[in-house]
Amino acid sequence: MAIVHATEESFAREVLESKQPVLVDFWAPWCGPCRMVAPILEKVAAEMDGKATIAKVNIDEEPDAAAAYGVSSIPTMILFVDGKEAARMIGANPKSAIIDFINSKN
């Protein structure tokens, strides 16, 4: 499955109402570590297809979404399970760590 680009308008539908876990990457285009993790998340999305959804929220375009979840540094990845925050991971991490993170909270 492709990565979902969630907005403040679509966040509830794409993330909170999802039937499967959703890993939300809060990022910005000017963030070097965010750019490093982007291709990794593409691979994670392909590998986790049917098991979890990967969503991205651009904090420059959606500042209220970032503020609502207390995102103060990026990249921050928050795993939502059944519409609630289950865990968060801060910083750029390798694919294996991200997949393990999703699986451990699922």
N, C-alpha and C positions, 0 to 999 in steps of 0.2 A: 504494500500500500504506500502511496505517496505521502509525504509529510503534509500535514494540515497546517494552514496558516490561520491561526485563530485571531479574531479581533474582539474588541469589547462586546460587540453585538453578537458574535457567534460563539463566544467562550462557553456560555452555559450549554448550548446545544452540542458543541464539538467536544467539550471536556467533561463538564459536570454531569451531563445526561448520558454519557457513553456507557455502553454495556461492558466494555473491556477497559483495562487499565490504560491511562493516557499519561505519557511523559511529556511535560510541557517545558520547552526550552525558552527561557526568557533571555533575549539577546539584543544586540544592536549592530548595525553594519560597520560602525567605526571600531568595534571591539575585536582586537587581534585573536584572542583565544576563542571568541565566538566563531570567527571565520575558520579557525583550525578545526573546530568540532563539527561544523556543518556537514562536511563530506562523511564524517563518521556516523552522524545521525541518519544520513541517507542509507548507509549500509545497515544500521540498526533497524530502521523502518522496514527494509526489505526482509531482514532475517526474522523480525518479530511479527510479520504480517499475519493477521488473524489472531494473534495473542495479545498485542498491545498496539496502541496508536501513538505516533510521535507527532506532537504539535509544536509550533513555534509562535512566539509572541514577540514582536518587535517593540521594545520598550519605548522607543522614540515615537512610534505611531500610536501606541496603546499604553500611555503612562498610568492610567487609572487601574488597569489590570495588574501592572507590576506593583503599584502601591497597595492594592487590595491584598496581595500575598506577601507584603513585606520584603520584596526583592530589593536588596541594596547593593549587590555586586553581581556582575554578569561574567560568564554565563552561569545562570542558576537553573537547574532542572528540578522541577517538582513533579513527583509521581502522584497522580490522582487515581484512587481506587474507589469505586462506588460513589463518585462525586465528592470525595473528601481527600484532603492532602494526606498521603500515607508516609511520604519521606521526601527529603530534598538532598540534592548533590550540588555543590558549588565548584566551579572551575572546569577546565577542559580535562576530560578523562578519556582513556582509550576505549575502544569498542567493547572489549571484554568486560571492563569495569561497569560500563553502562548497562550491558545486557545482564550481568550479575545483579546489579542494583534493581533492575526491573523485576527479575525473577525472584529475588529474595523478599520482595514486598508483595508479591502477587499470590 
